Amino acid sequence: MTTMEPPRFSVTRSTTADGITVLALRGEVDFTTGAEMRRALQDPDCEATRHTVMDLSQVTFMDSTGINALIGAHLDATAIQGWVRVAGPTPSILRVLQIVGLDTVITCYPTLQQALSS
């Protein structure tokens, strides 16, 4: 009998009634999964999304690939008068964001609800 391992990385995309794109990431964000994260940050027409909340509550690891994708998303969103917010980062992911100073550029919220309502 073989056991199925959960996918190493997945993204669930949804849009709120207010037009906010919510990306719920799960797993590890690294060199091998970064392209999938970057694709998820674009709308179906391959354009930047104006308002995006990245739910990182299920992210177990993030290296510089994820940091760079977040910076790129922030730059793309601000270029069209938008924003990117981070919701629910685990303590280890929040620490990474703090070490590189990204928490001073992209606002981090403890919960998805707080990120959506601010």
The 8 nearest C-alpha neighbors of each residue, nearest first, counted from 0:
[[1, 2, 3, 4, 5, 6, 7, 8],
 [2, 0, 3, 4, 5, 6, 7, 8],
 [1, 3, 4, 0, 5, 6, 7, 8],
 [2, 4, 5, 1, 6, 0, 7, 8],
 [3, 5, 2, 6, 7, 1, 8, 26],
 [6, 4, 7, 3, 8, 26, 9, 2],
 [7, 5, 8, 4, 9, 26, 25, 3],
 [6, 8, 26, 27, 5, 9, 25, 4],
 [9, 7, 26, 6, 25, 27, 32, 28],
 [8, 10, 25, 24, 6, 26, 11, 7],
 [11, 9, 24, 23, 12, 22, 25, 8],
 [10, 12, 23, 22, 24, 13, 9, 21],
 [11, 13, 22, 21, 10, 23, 14, 20],
 [14, 12, 21, 20, 22, 11, 15, 19],
 [13, 15, 20, 19, 18, 21, 16, 12],
 [14, 16, 18, 17, 19, 20, 13, 21],
 [15, 17, 18, 14, 19, 20, 13, 115],
 [16, 18, 15, 19, 14, 20, 115, 50],
 [19, 17, 15, 16, 14, 20, 50, 49],
 [20, 18, 50, 15, 14, 17, 51, 21],
 [19, 21, 14, 51, 13, 50, 52, 18],
 [22, 20, 52, 13, 12, 51, 14, 53],
 [21, 23, 12, 53, 11, 54, 24, 52],
 [22, 24, 54, 11, 10, 53, 21, 55],
 [25, 23, 10, 55, 9, 58, 22, 54],
 [24, 26, 57, 58, 9, 8, 10, 23],
 [27, 25, 8, 58, 59, 7, 57, 9],
 [26, 28, 60, 59, 8, 58, 61, 7],
 [29, 27, 61, 32, 65, 60, 33, 62],
 [28, 30, 62, 32, 64, 31, 33, 61],
 [29, 31, 33, 32, 64, 28, 62, 34],
 [30, 32, 29, 33, 34, 28, 35, 64],
 [33, 31, 29, 35, 28, 30, 34, 36],
 [32, 34, 36, 30, 35, 29, 64, 31],
 [35, 33, 37, 36, 32, 38, 31, 30],
 [34, 36, 38, 33, 37, 32, 39, 10],
 [35, 37, 33, 39, 34, 38, 40, 32],
 [36, 38, 34, 40, 39, 35, 68, 33],
 [39, 37, 35, 40, 36, 41, 34, 45],
 [40, 38, 36, 41, 37, 35, 10, 42],
 [41, 39, 37, 38, 36, 72, 42, 47],
 [42, 40, 47, 45, 46, 39, 38, 48],
 [41, 43, 45, 46, 44, 48, 47, 40],
 [44, 42, 45, 41, 46, 39, 38, 47],
 [43, 45, 42, 46, 41, 47, 48, 38],
 [46, 44, 41, 42, 43, 47, 38, 40],
 [47, 45, 41, 42, 44, 48, 43, 40],
 [48, 46, 41, 75, 42, 76, 49, 45],
 [47, 49, 50, 42, 41, 76, 46, 51],
 [48, 50, 81, 76, 82, 47, 79, 51],
 [51, 49, 82, 19, 81, 48, 83, 20],
 [52, 50, 20, 83, 19, 21, 84, 53],
 [51, 53, 84, 21, 85, 83, 54, 20],
 [52, 54, 85, 22, 86, 55, 21, 84],
 [55, 53, 23, 86, 56, 22, 87, 85],
 [54, 56, 88, 58, 57, 87, 24, 53],
 [55, 57, 87, 88, 54, 89, 58, 86],
 [58, 56, 25, 55, 59, 26, 24, 89],
 [59, 57, 26, 25, 55, 56, 60, 27],
 [58, 60, 26, 27, 57, 61, 92, 25],
 [61, 59, 27, 58, 28, 62, 92, 26],
 [62, 60, 28, 65, 29, 27, 92, 63],
 [61, 63, 29, 64, 65, 28, 66, 60],
 [62, 64, 66, 65, 67, 61, 29, 30],
 [65, 63, 67, 62, 29, 66, 30, 33],
 [66, 64, 68, 63, 67, 28, 61, 62],
 [65, 67, 63, 69, 64, 68, 70, 62],
 [66, 68, 70, 64, 65, 69, 63, 71],
 [69, 67, 65, 71, 70, 66, 37, 72],
 [70, 68, 72, 66, 71, 67, 73, 65],
 [71, 69, 67, 73, 68, 72, 74, 66],
 [72, 70, 68, 74, 73, 69, 67, 75],
 [71, 73, 69, 75, 70, 74, 76, 68],
 [72, 74, 70, 76, 71, 75, 83, 77],
 [75, 73, 71, 77, 72, 76, 78, 70],
 [74, 76, 72, 78, 73, 77, 47, 71],
 [77, 75, 81, 49, 73, 82, 78, 79],
 [76, 78, 80, 81, 79, 74, 75, 82],
 [77, 79, 75, 76, 80, 74, 81, 73],
 [78, 80, 77, 76, 81, 49, 75, 47],
 [81, 79, 77, 78, 76, 49, 82, 50],
 [82, 80, 49, 76, 77, 50, 79, 78],
 [83, 81, 50, 76, 77, 49, 73, 51],
 [82, 84, 51, 73, 52, 50, 105, 76],
 [83, 85, 52, 106, 105, 107, 53, 51],
 [84, 86, 107, 53, 52, 54, 108, 106],
 [87, 85, 54, 108, 111, 110, 114, 107],
 [88, 86, 109, 110, 56, 55, 54, 108],
 [89, 87, 55, 56, 93, 92, 86, 90],
 [88, 90, 92, 91, 56, 93, 87, 55],
 [91, 89, 93, 92, 94, 88, 95, 87],
 [92, 90, 94, 93, 89, 95, 88, 60],
 [91, 93, 95, 89, 94, 90, 88, 96],
 [94, 92, 96, 90, 88, 95, 91, 89],
 [93, 95, 97, 91, 92, 96, 98, 90],
 [94, 96, 98, 92, 97, 93, 91, 99],
 [97, 95, 93, 101, 94, 102, 99, 98],
 [96, 98, 100, 94, 95, 99, 102, 101],
 [99, 97, 95, 100, 96, 94, 101, 93],
 [98, 100, 97, 96, 101, 95, 102, 66],
 [101, 99, 97, 102, 98, 103, 96, 104],
 [100, 102, 96, 104, 103, 99, 105, 97],
 [101, 103, 105, 100, 104, 97, 96, 106],
 [104, 102, 101, 100, 105, 106, 97, 107],
 [103, 105, 101, 102, 106, 100, 73, 70],
 [106, 104, 102, 84, 103, 101, 107, 83],
 [105, 107, 84, 102, 85, 104, 108, 103],
 [106, 108, 85, 86, 84, 102, 105, 109],
 [109, 107, 86, 114, 110, 85, 87, 113],
 [108, 110, 87, 86, 107, 88, 113, 111],
 [111, 109, 87, 86, 113, 112, 108, 114],
 [110, 112, 86, 114, 113, 87, 115, 54],
 [113, 111, 115, 110, 114, 116, 86, 117],
 [112, 114, 116, 110, 115, 111, 117, 108],
 [115, 113, 111, 112, 108, 116, 117, 86],
 [116, 114, 112, 113, 117, 111, 52, 19],
 [115, 117, 113, 114, 112, 111, 110, 108],
 [116, 114, 115, 113, 112, 108, 84, 106]]
